[in-house]
Amino acid sequence: MLTDHQLNRLWDELIAAQTRSYYFGELVHKYQRRQNQITFLSLVFSSGAAVVFLLQLGNAWAAPAAAFVSAALSIYSLVAQNQKRSIESADLHTRWAEITTECVHLWESWFDENAIERLGQIEKHAAEASKSSTQFPANKRAMARWMELAEAHHRESTAA
């Protein structure tokens, strides 16, 4: 059975896990969109350079400029590693969603004999996921938005 203090810790873990799950889900979309945009622009500029060069249209600087922009976009794409970040964000989204589920299950059975051990496991899983999350930016405004949503969602579900 959990004490009031432990229930408060569980509630905090629940809201934090749900918030982070939402946040990393948003990052998945952001990195995928960014990668798609870079890929599209690379194709446009590389194709545009070939068309300008082959048809000898425009100014003398148009083809080299398009080639330079295409190369710069390709370099950015390699350095930014948006695809990798998207995959890692998806993994963290899933991990935080699983922690959220563990919290909800414990919240519904906080009076069980093994509740304290389960809370310890949840906190351990959260610490591991947090460690993996450190390479990502902390967008405080986005986190606050997702926290409000998580709190509203769980307030409604506990009130019912």
GROMACS elastic network, one bead per residue, 0.5 to 0.9 nm:
[ bonds ]
;  ai    aj funct       b0    kb
    1   109     6  0.85353   500
    1   110     6  0.56830   500
    1   112     6  0.53173   500
    1   113     6  0.55460   500
    1   114     6  0.72592   500
    1   115     6  0.55816   500
    1   116     6  0.67395   500
    2     5     6  0.78537   500
    2     6     6  0.55292   500
    2     7     6  0.60666   500
    2   110     6  0.57100   500
    2   111     6  0.62325   500
    2   112     6  0.82143   500
    2   113     6  0.87833   500
    2   115     6  0.62659   500
    2   116     6  0.61738   500
    2   119     6  0.87371   500
    3     6     6  0.50829   500
    3     7     6  0.61273   500
    3     8     6  0.86125   500
    3   110     6  0.89146   500
    4     8     6  0.62373   500
    4     9     6  0.87020   500
    5     8     6  0.51207   500
    5     9     6  0.63871   500
    5    10     6  0.87182   500
    6    10     6  0.61310   500
    6    11     6  0.85675   500
    6   116     6  0.80092   500
    6   119     6  0.80366   500
    7    11     6  0.61067   500
    7    12     6  0.85658   500
    7   107     6  0.78100   500
    7   110     6  0.76808   500
    8    11     6  0.50255   500
    8    12     6  0.61775   500
    8    13     6  0.85837   500
    9    12     6  0.50849   500
    9    13     6  0.61534   500
    9    14     6  0.85593   500
    9   119     6  0.85695   500
   10    13     6  0.50170   500
   10    14     6  0.60579   500
   10    15     6  0.86814   500
   10   103     6  0.66395   500
   10   106     6  0.81441   500
   10   107     6  0.73174   500
   10   119     6  0.68692   500
   10   122     6  0.85628   500
   10   123     6  0.87068   500
   11    14     6  0.50037   500
   11    15     6  0.62640   500
   11    16     6  0.85126   500
   11   103     6  0.78118   500
   11   107     6  0.78642   500
   12    15     6  0.52979   500
   12    16     6  0.60208   500
   12    17     6  0.84485   500
   13    16     6  0.50639   500
   13    17     6  0.58664   500
   13    18     6  0.84337   500
   13    99     6  0.84583   500
   13   100     6  0.78798   500
   13   103     6  0.71393   500
   13   122     6  0.80044   500
   13   123     6  0.74696   500
   13   126     6  0.78819   500
   14    17     6  0.52583   500
   14    18     6  0.61634   500
   14    19     6  0.85046   500
   14    99     6  0.76795   500
   14   100     6  0.54699   500
   14   101     6  0.83517   500
   14   102     6  0.85095   500
   14   103     6  0.53701   500
   14   104     6  0.70510   500
   14   107     6  0.88015   500
   14   150     6  0.86845   500
   14   154     6  0.86315   500
   15    18     6  0.52299   500
   15    19     6  0.60051   500
   15    20     6  0.85755   500
   15   100     6  0.78543   500
   15   147     6  0.68013   500
   15   150     6  0.58898   500
   15   151     6  0.61765   500
   15   154     6  0.78235   500
   16    19     6  0.50629   500
   16    20     6  0.61287   500
   16    21     6  0.85070   500
   16    96     6  0.87982   500
   16   100     6  0.83964   500
   16   147     6  0.72685   500
   16   150     6  0.82807   500
   17    20     6  0.51763   500
   17    21     6  0.60470   500
   17    22     6  0.86453   500
   17    95     6  0.89000   500
   17    96     6  0.52199   500
   17    97     6  0.68239   500
   17    98     6  0.85819   500
   17    99     6  0.61791   500
   17   100     6  0.52812   500
   17   103     6  0.84958   500
   17   126     6  0.74920   500
   17   150     6  0.89854   500
   18    21     6  0.50139   500
   18    22     6  0.62464   500
   18    23     6  0.85520   500
   18    96     6  0.66986   500
   18    97     6  0.64185   500
   18    99     6  0.81418   500
   18   100     6  0.55936   500
   18   101     6  0.89068   500
   18   146     6  0.81211   500
   18   147     6  0.76518   500
   18   149     6  0.89877   500
   18   150     6  0.58742   500
   18   151     6  0.87441   500
   19    22     6  0.52751   500
   19    23     6  0.61287   500
   19    24     6  0.87126   500
   19    96     6  0.85107   500
   19   143     6  0.66545   500
   19   144     6  0.83120   500
   19   145     6  0.86030   500
   19   146     6  0.51657   500
   19   148     6  0.83111   500
   19   149     6  0.78478   500
   19   150     6  0.58814   500
   19   151     6  0.86167   500
   20    24     6  0.60029   500
   20    25     6  0.83146   500
   20    92     6  0.83019   500
   20    93     6  0.70976   500
   20    96     6  0.62662   500
   20    97     6  0.82645   500
   20   143     6  0.74600   500
   20   146     6  0.78411   500
   20   147     6  0.82986   500
   21    24     6  0.54018   500
   21    25     6  0.61360   500
   21    26     6  0.86655   500
   21    92     6  0.71914   500
   21    94     6  0.69426   500
   21    95     6  0.76479   500
   21    97     6  0.53442   500
   21    98     6  0.88509   500
   21    99     6  0.89895   500
   21   100     6  0.81098   500
   21   146     6  0.89443   500
   22    25     6  0.50740   500
   22    26     6  0.62784   500
   22    27     6  0.87849   500
   22    93     6  0.69834   500
   22    96     6  0.86230   500
   22    97     6  0.83473   500
   22   143     6  0.85514   500
   22   146     6  0.62430   500
   22   147     6  0.86855   500
   22   150     6  0.84253   500
   23    26     6  0.50852   500
   23    27     6  0.63519   500
   23    28     6  0.88387   500
   23    89     6  0.89807   500
   23    93     6  0.75793   500
   23   139     6  0.89204   500
   23   142     6  0.70645   500
   23   143     6  0.63706   500
   23   146     6  0.66058   500
   24    28     6  0.62322   500
   24    29     6  0.87625   500
   24    88     6  0.89617   500
   24    89     6  0.52482   500
   24    90     6  0.66829   500
   24    91     6  0.85638   500
   24    92     6  0.63511   500
   24    94     6  0.86612   500
   24    96     6  0.85593   500
   25    28     6  0.51832   500
   25    29     6  0.66949   500
   25    30     6  0.88236   500
   25    89     6  0.68711   500
   25    90     6  0.63928   500
   25    92     6  0.83472   500
   25    93     6  0.54151   500
   25    94     6  0.84586   500
   26    29     6  0.52873   500
   26    30     6  0.62404   500
   26    31     6  0.88073   500
   26    89     6  0.86150   500
   26    93     6  0.88635   500
   26   142     6  0.89710   500
   27    31     6  0.60365   500
   27    32     6  0.83777   500
   27    85     6  0.83760   500
   27    86     6  0.69250   500
   27    89     6  0.61872   500
   27    90     6  0.81240   500
   27    93     6  0.89274   500
   28    31     6  0.54428   500
   28    32     6  0.61343   500
   28    33     6  0.85156   500
   28    85     6  0.76044   500
   28    87     6  0.71674   500
   28    88     6  0.82086   500
   28    89     6  0.53917   500
   28    90     6  0.57562   500
   28    93     6  0.83500   500
   29    32     6  0.52013   500
   29    33     6  0.59821   500
   29    34     6  0.84782   500
   29    86     6  0.74554   500
   30    33     6  0.52261   500
   30    34     6  0.61112   500
   30    35     6  0.86297   500
   30    82     6  0.88623   500
   30    86     6  0.79231   500
   31    34     6  0.50332   500
   31    35     6  0.60812   500
   31    36     6  0.85424   500
   31    81     6  0.88274   500
   31    82     6  0.51161   500
   31    83     6  0.67407   500
   31    84     6  0.87519   500
   31    85     6  0.66433   500
   31    86     6  0.52336   500
   31    87     6  0.89966   500
   31    89     6  0.87064   500
   32    35     6  0.51350   500
   32    36     6  0.61445   500
   32    37     6  0.86147   500
   32    82     6  0.67831   500
   32    83     6  0.65625   500
   32    85     6  0.87666   500
   32    86     6  0.60934   500
   33    36     6  0.50900   500
   33    37     6  0.61625   500
   33    38     6  0.86552   500
   33    82     6  0.89753   500
   34    37     6  0.51134   500
   34    38     6  0.62037   500
   34    39     6  0.85768   500
   34    82     6  0.70001   500
   35    38     6  0.51418   500
   35    39     6  0.60624   500
   35    40     6  0.85021   500
   35    77     6  0.71409   500
   35    81     6  0.84479   500
   35    82     6  0.56834   500
   35    83     6  0.65711   500
   36    39     6  0.51151   500
   36    40     6  0.60490   500
   36    41     6  0.85406   500
   37    40     6  0.51175   500
   37    41     6  0.60764   500
   37    42     6  0.84704   500
   38    41     6  0.51402   500
   38    42     6  0.59786   500
   38    43     6  0.85391   500
   38    73     6  0.63523   500
   38    74     6  0.77619   500
   38    76     6  0.83702   500
   38    77     6  0.67313   500
   39    42     6  0.50972   500
   39    43     6  0.62200   500
   39    44     6  0.86413   500
   39    73     6  0.80646   500
   39    74     6  0.79854   500
   39    77     6  0.79774   500
   40    43     6  0.51805   500
   40    44     6  0.61892   500
   40    45     6  0.86795   500
   41    45     6  0.60458   500
   41    46     6  0.83556   500
   41    69     6  0.89346   500
   41    70     6  0.74916   500
   41    73     6  0.75208   500
   42    45     6  0.53009   500
   42    46     6  0.59129   500
   42    47     6  0.82771   500
   42    69     6  0.77673   500
   42    71     6  0.77149   500
   42    72     6  0.86723   500
   42    73     6  0.59163   500
   42    74     6  0.65942   500
   43    46     6  0.52031   500
   43    47     6  0.58299   500
   43    48     6  0.81513   500
   43    70     6  0.75394   500
   44    47     6  0.52032   500
   44    48     6  0.57497   500
   44    49     6  0.84404   500
   44    66     6  0.88809   500
   44    70     6  0.80964   500
   45    49     6  0.59624   500
   45    50     6  0.85769   500
   45    65     6  0.89334   500
   45    66     6  0.52092   500
   45    67     6  0.66594   500
   45    68     6  0.87156   500
   45    69     6  0.66879   500
   45    70     6  0.52080   500
   45    71     6  0.89347   500
   46    49     6  0.51585   500
   46    50     6  0.64338   500
   46    51     6  0.87611   500
   46    66     6  0.66196   500
   46    67     6  0.59810   500
   46    68     6  0.89934   500
   46    69     6  0.82925   500
   46    70     6  0.54482   500
   46    71     6  0.82414   500
   47    50     6  0.51544   500
   47    51     6  0.61852   500
   47    52     6  0.85861   500
   47    66     6  0.86906   500
   47    67     6  0.89864   500
   48    51     6  0.50776   500
   48    52     6  0.60173   500
   48    53     6  0.83546   500
   48    63     6  0.76173   500
   48    66     6  0.66198   500
   48    67     6  0.83416   500
   49    52     6  0.52129   500
   49    53     6  0.59543   500
   49    54     6  0.84369   500
   49    62     6  0.73853   500
   49    64     6  0.71541   500
   49    65     6  0.79181   500
   49    66     6  0.50804   500
   49    67     6  0.56217   500
   49    70     6  0.85102   500
   50    53     6  0.50598   500
   50    54     6  0.58863   500
   50    55     6  0.83346   500
   50    63     6  0.73216   500
   50    66     6  0.88188   500
   50    67     6  0.84307   500
   51    54     6  0.51758   500
   51    55     6  0.58565   500
   51    56     6  0.78203   500
   51    57     6  0.80908   500
   51    63     6  0.83676   500
   52    55     6  0.53767   500
   52    56     6  0.53180   500
   52    57     6  0.51662   500
   52    58     6  0.69231   500
   52    59     6  0.89864   500
   52    62     6  0.70701   500
   52    63     6  0.56896   500
   52    66     6  0.88388   500
   53    56     6  0.50014   500
   53    57     6  0.71588   500
   53    62     6  0.84300   500
   53    63     6  0.57304   500
   53    64     6  0.87545   500
   54    57     6  0.81053   500
   56    59     6  0.84057   500
   56    60     6  0.83401   500
   56    63     6  0.86568   500
   57    60     6  0.83836   500
   57    62     6  0.83492   500
   57    63     6  0.88701   500
   58    61     6  0.81403   500
   58    62     6  0.63231   500
   58    63     6  0.84145   500
   59    62     6  0.54303   500
   59    63     6  0.80681   500
   60    63     6  0.69207   500
   60    64     6  0.79197   500
   61    64     6  0.55534   500
   61    65     6  0.59192   500
   61    66     6  0.85560   500
   62    65     6  0.51660   500
   62    66     6  0.60995   500
   62    67     6  0.85551   500
   63    66     6  0.51804   500
   63    67     6  0.61157   500
   63    68     6  0.85336   500
   64    68     6  0.59937   500
   64    69     6  0.85782   500
   65    69     6  0.61494   500
   65    70     6  0.85031   500
   66    69     6  0.51358   500
   66    70     6  0.60708   500
   66    71     6  0.85659   500
   67    70     6  0.50504   500
   67    71     6  0.61376   500
   67    72     6  0.85561   500
   68    71     6  0.51019   500
   68    72     6  0.60656   500
   68    73     6  0.85772   500
   69    73     6  0.60953   500
   69    74     6  0.85519   500
   70    73     6  0.51940   500
   70    74     6  0.62369   500
   70    75     6  0.86942   500
   71    74     6  0.50583   500
   71    75     6  0.61758   500
   71    76     6  0.85722   500
   72    75     6  0.50971   500
   72    76     6  0.60983   500
   72    77     6  0.85178   500
   73    76     6  0.50172   500
   73    77     6  0.60484   500
   73    78     6  0.86755   500
   74    77     6  0.50278   500
   74    78     6  0.63612   500
   74    79     6  0.87251   500
   75    78     6  0.51841   500
   75    79     6  0.61968   500
   75    80     6  0.84887   500
   76    79     6  0.50949   500
   76    80     6  0.57504   500
   76    81     6  0.82659   500
   77    80     6  0.53510   500
   77    81     6  0.60746   500
   77    82     6  0.69942   500
   77    83     6  0.88099   500
   78    81     6  0.54817   500
   78    82     6  0.82087   500
   79    82     6  0.85210   500
   80    83     6  0.86029   500
   80    84     6  0.88834   500
   80    85     6  0.84780   500
   81    84     6  0.53524   500
   81    85     6  0.61994   500
   81    86     6  0.85801   500
   82    85     6  0.50033   500
   82    86     6  0.59668   500
   82    87     6  0.86310   500
   83    86     6  0.50835   500
   83    87     6  0.63830   500
   83    88     6  0.87342   500
   84    87     6  0.51785   500
   84    88     6  0.62032   500
   84    89     6  0.85127   500
   85    88     6  0.50265   500
   85    89     6  0.59129   500
   85    90     6  0.84532   500
   85   136     6  0.84672   500
   86    89     6  0.50459   500
   86    90     6  0.61324   500
   86    91     6  0.86529   500
   87    90     6  0.50801   500
   87    91     6  0.63145   500
   87    92     6  0.87587   500
   88    91     6  0.50486   500
   88    92     6  0.62691   500
   88    93     6  0.85450   500
   88   132     6  0.89716   500
   88   133     6  0.89776   500
   89    92     6  0.50519   500
   89    93     6  0.59723   500
   89    94     6  0.85578   500
   89   133     6  0.84438   500
   89   136     6  0.85268   500
   90    94     6  0.62294   500
   90    95     6  0.86313   500
   91    94     6  0.51832   500
   91    95     6  0.62054   500
   91    96     6  0.86732   500
   92    96     6  0.60197   500
   92    97     6  0.83488   500
   92   129     6  0.68567   500
   92   130     6  0.89676   500
   92   132     6  0.77334   500
   92   133     6  0.72372   500
   93    96     6  0.53344   500
   93    97     6  0.61018   500
   93    98     6  0.86641   500
   94    97     6  0.50107   500
   94    98     6  0.61763   500
   94    99     6  0.86783   500
   95    98     6  0.51112   500
   95    99     6  0.63234   500
   95   100     6  0.86541   500
   95   125     6  0.85201   500
   95   126     6  0.87011   500
   95   129     6  0.68805   500
   96   100     6  0.61209   500
   96   101     6  0.86242   500
   96   125     6  0.88511   500
   96   126     6  0.75618   500
   96   129     6  0.71775   500
   97   101     6  0.62904   500
   97   102     6  0.87187   500
   98   101     6  0.50242   500
   98   102     6  0.62706   500
   98   103     6  0.86542   500
   99   103     6  0.61814   500
   99   104     6  0.86381   500
   99   122     6  0.65022   500
   99   123     6  0.89135   500
   99   125     6  0.70364   500
   99   126     6  0.69295   500
  100   103     6  0.50508   500
  100   104     6  0.62242   500
  100   105     6  0.86734   500
  100   122     6  0.89727   500
  101   104     6  0.50612   500
  101   105     6  0.61785   500
  101   106     6  0.85756   500
  102   105     6  0.51946   500
  102   106     6  0.61962   500
  102   107     6  0.85153   500
  102   118     6  0.84218   500
  102   119     6  0.88952   500
  102   122     6  0.68577   500
  103   106     6  0.51102   500
  103   107     6  0.59319   500
  103   108     6  0.85732   500
  103   118     6  0.89222   500
  103   119     6  0.79249   500
  103   122     6  0.70844   500
  104   108     6  0.62491   500
  104   109     6  0.87461   500
  105   108     6  0.52066   500
  105   109     6  0.64469   500
  105   110     6  0.84508   500
  106   110     6  0.53525   500
  106   111     6  0.87179   500
  106   112     6  0.86309   500
  106   115     6  0.67805   500
  106   118     6  0.72060   500
  106   119     6  0.74873   500
  107   110     6  0.52815   500
  107   111     6  0.88174   500
  108   111     6  0.84236   500
  109   112     6  0.57294   500
  109   115     6  0.74032   500
  110   113     6  0.84432   500
  110   114     6  0.86789   500
  110   115     6  0.55714   500
  110   116     6  0.83392   500
  111   114     6  0.84661   500
  111   115     6  0.66565   500
  112   115     6  0.53196   500
  112   116     6  0.86339   500
  113   116     6  0.76275   500
  113   117     6  0.87863   500
  114   117     6  0.54240   500
  114   118     6  0.62880   500
  114   119     6  0.87764   500
  115   118     6  0.50271   500
  115   119     6  0.61462   500
  115   120     6  0.86525   500
  116   119     6  0.51052   500
  116   120     6  0.63229   500
  116   121     6  0.87788   500
  117   120     6  0.50275   500
  117   121     6  0.63116   500
  117   122     6  0.87142   500
  118   121     6  0.50145   500
  118   122     6  0.62191   500
  118   123     6  0.86490   500
  119   122     6  0.50543   500
  119   123     6  0.62325   500
  119   124     6  0.85933   500
  120   123     6  0.51233   500
  120   124     6  0.61579   500
  120   125     6  0.86854   500
  121   125     6  0.61475   500
  121   126     6  0.85123   500
  122   125     6  0.51245   500
  122   126     6  0.61012   500
  122   127     6  0.86038   500
  123   127     6  0.61442   500
  123   128     6  0.86712   500
  124   127     6  0.51413   500
  124   128     6  0.63317   500
  124   129     6  0.87254   500
  125   128     6  0.51279   500
  125   129     6  0.62100   500
  125   130     6  0.85228   500
  126   129     6  0.51087   500
  126   130     6  0.59732   500
  126   131     6  0.85659   500
  127   131     6  0.61996   500
  127   132     6  0.87842   500
  128   131     6  0.51941   500
  128   132     6  0.65404   500
  128   133     6  0.87943   500
  129   132     6  0.51391   500
  129   133     6  0.62300   500
  130   134     6  0.66099   500
  131   134     6  0.57178   500
  131   135     6  0.86692   500
  132   135     6  0.71611   500
  132   136     6  0.88123   500
  133   136     6  0.58395   500
  133   137     6  0.87427   500
  134   137     6  0.77327   500
  134   138     6  0.86839   500
  138   141     6  0.88695   500
  138   142     6  0.84928   500
  138   143     6  0.77066   500
  139   142     6  0.54363   500
  139   143     6  0.61457   500
  139   144     6  0.86323   500
  140   143     6  0.50181   500
  140   144     6  0.60136   500
  140   145     6  0.85588   500
  141   144     6  0.51456   500
  141   145     6  0.62614   500
  141   146     6  0.87298   500
  142   145     6  0.50663   500
  142   146     6  0.62132   500
  142   147     6  0.85119   500
  143   146     6  0.51302   500
  143   147     6  0.59672   500
  143   148     6  0.86036   500
  144   148     6  0.62215   500
  144   149     6  0.86973   500
  145   148     6  0.53157   500
  145   149     6  0.64971   500
  145   150     6  0.88228   500
  146   149     6  0.50413   500
  146   150     6  0.61216   500
  146   151     6  0.85801   500
  147   151     6  0.60330   500
  147   152     6  0.84478   500
  148   151     6  0.52005   500
  148   152     6  0.61075   500
  148   153     6  0.85223   500
  149   152     6  0.51317   500
  149   153     6  0.60266   500
  149   154     6  0.86235   500
  150   153     6  0.50640   500
  150   154     6  0.61536   500
  150   155     6  0.83986   500
  151   154     6  0.53061   500
  151   155     6  0.58760   500
  151   156     6  0.84718   500
  152   155     6  0.51342   500
  152   156     6  0.61553   500
  152   157     6  0.86344   500
  153   156     6  0.53627   500
  153   157     6  0.63221   500
  153   158     6  0.87906   500
  154   158     6  0.59851   500
  154   159     6  0.83157   500
  155   158     6  0.53077   500
  155   159     6  0.60287   500
  155   160     6  0.87002   500
  156   159     6  0.51617   500
  156   160     6  0.63594   500
  157   160     6  0.53898   500
